[in-house]
Amino acid sequence: MKKEFLIVTPGVRPSGAEFADQKRVMTPAEAVRAGSDYIVVGRTHNRAADPVRAAQAIVDEMEKA
């Protein structure tokens, strides 16, 4: 069966990150388990002291899901 829709999940925050002004958030692992095809990660990655390390931590968390 061909998948007709993609699931994009905004408001993704890595485990242990602050929610800031976000009311509804998921971790990368929760988003993957919920069926997300794509996740949207913003400030926690963009404002990280080491964005490459932050991105790798997100990928690692997704792979464990």
Sequence and secondary structure as in RCSB ss.txt:
>XXXX:A:sequence
MKKEFLIVTPGVRPSGAEFADQKRVMTPAEAVRAGSDYIVVGRTHNRAADPVRAAQAIVDEMEKA
>XXXX:A:secstr
       EE SB  TT   TT SS B HHHHHHTT SEE   HHHHT SSHHHHHHHHHHHHHH 
